[in-house]
Amino acid sequence: MRDRVSGLILSLPAMVLMVPFFIAPLVLAVIGAFLRFDIRMNWSWAGLDNFRAIFGDVGLRALGVTLLFGVCNVVLAMSTSVLGGLAVAQFPGRWWSIYQVAAMFTGLNTSILWLWMFSPVVAGANQFLRFVGLPDVMWHSTPWAARLAVILVIWCWQVPSGVYNVAVAIRATPQELLEAARIEGATRWQEFRYVIAPVVRKPLTLIVLGYLTALLLVYTAPVMLWYGGPLGSTTTALMRGVEWAGKPGMYGMAAAMSLLVLVATTPVCLAAWRIGNRKA
Amino acid sequence: MKTFYLLVIVLTLLVSILPVWVMVTGAFSDWRATFLERITLRALSLRSVRLIWTTDSLTKILIPLVSKWFRNSIVYCTLAAVLSSVVSTAAGYALARFQFPGRRYMNSLVVLAMIIPGLAMYIPDFLVMVKLHLMNPFGFVITSVASAGGILYARQYAHGLSHEVFEAARVDGASEMQIFRHIAVPMLMPIVLMQFSAVFVGLWTNLMWANIMLRGQGQWTLAQGIVFMLHNIPAPTHEDGMAIYSFVMLISAIPPAIVYLLAQKSIVKGIEGLVQE
């Protein structure tokens, strides 16, 4: 009885908040995707019209851009974090707190600074290209360059916290396990594969899940750098959805875009979750 | 192998530090110099600070606006971080320690909320907030309070705590609330602080949700203000505007930095606790 009452009391505030701010929007995303509705919730059945409009319009392009940014950044950020964390863990001392200092720097600030570096006026990136003997790039008006810039900015933003978190997790691995593996003649890779990875898998999953979702749903960097341009080449699904959510006649399309993003990203996150919780 | 690791460290350090370096040198440089001169400290100057305090248009417009946005950000982020630390830790602790009706559903709901990307929910979230008349600072704060990640971290960490301490307190006649308040919370402090810093920094930098929820300039956060200022600084010249802008960005990076530094040990302890669980 005591357990039941205490459990309910302590968990109730979180549950009460999750109903309107998680369950209701989730239901709305699922049902609203098949409706035409306005803010007063006057609705009519739309069937698959919202999806047809998305796939026949700029929405499809936005989904492709999202996929490109998501895949590139997940692969880049994850591999750099693990490699960097492994490298940092090889050297003693607390010098690597420097990554944490850099991690305090926000995505917004990073984006703005890179905006300057890519701008024709400040031209930091082009000065560097000239320095290594390469021609200038019109970052703001060339679609491939604008996309590359977004990928680079998100990568730069994610690296410090990724390296820091992986390094902390690796350093927390019980030393006796590592020593036993070394005595048995394990190589560095075997140490990582069979000792470190199973130990750090769970906390790392929780940490990287956050990165995964943020990376798959990029918003700040493309908005700040190019506002979705040039010619919509950096407009992501989320940017398009937010644009539609601001237009009363397009709420159904915004909900449908949300549902598509959900359907695309949830399996990735679910897979990461399952890997993290698999028995070592 | 050591050379390879050193190369990785040099590359990751360069990528990590470059933006911070560009901002700090930009705030204290003369922007009439080239980019390379600025980042190599060959154009050091306090012109940005001097201009802010001596130019009429800046003292009368910029300073009051930035102060207002700064104050808003501090209030919203602190409130959300405190509430979230309390609510998420309590729920995580309850899930780890107690058997109560609905526990299994709640566990599934939290895992579902963790798996479903929060950002993907912003659009339907916005529609719900309009319907609930919560398009204001209160709505901006309250949506960050129940964090699935925070609940899971706390649950995971609480699983690893020694149960004998709780049993001993029970035998001594302590109520469950007293046990939570006086025993569990101090033991869960690393995770509480980790959650505090995550929510504070997350909300401080959350441009998208702020853009959706906060409409009037008086309600804006500093992140929104910084974006607005990008093209609206009343500075004498474009170069002066850039120097002042760098300085404001430097100021905006200070509160999250302080929170991170204060919570640094707890974040390490929290991650170690999750590893050892």
Interface residues (C-beta under 8 A of the other chain):
Chain A: R2 D3 R4 V5 S6 G7 L8 I9 L10 S11 P13 A14 M15 L17 M18 P20 F21 F22 I23 A24 P25 L26 L28 A29 G32 I39 M41 T80 L83 G84 L86 A87 V88 Q90 F91 S97 I98 Y99 Q100 V101 A102 A103 M104 F105 T106 G107 L108 N109 T110 I112 L113 W114 W116 M117 V121 V122 A123 G124 Q127 F131 W155 C156 V159 P160 V163 N165 V168 A169 A172 T173 P174 R188 V199 V200 K202 P203 L206 I207 L209 G210 L212 T213 A214 L216 L217 Y219 T220 V223 M224 L238 G241 V242 W244 A245 Y251 A254 A255 M257 S258 V261 L262 T265 T266 C269 L270 W273
Chain B: M1 K2 F4 Y5 L6 V8 I9 T12 L13 V15 S16 I17 L18 P19 V20 V22 M23 G26 T34 F35 L36 I39 V87 S88 A90 A91 Y93 A94 L95 R97 F98 Q99 F100 P101 G102 R103 M106 L109 V111 A113 M114 I115 I116 P117 G118 L119 A120 M121 Y122 I123 P124 D125 F126 L127 V128 V130 K131 L132 I142 T143 V145 A146 A148 G149 I151 L152 Y153 Q156 E176 M177 F180 V201 W204 T205 L207 M208 I212 A223 I226 V227 L230 H238 M242 M249 S252 A253 P256 A257 Y260 L261 Q264 I267 V268 I271 E272 L274 V275 Q276 E277
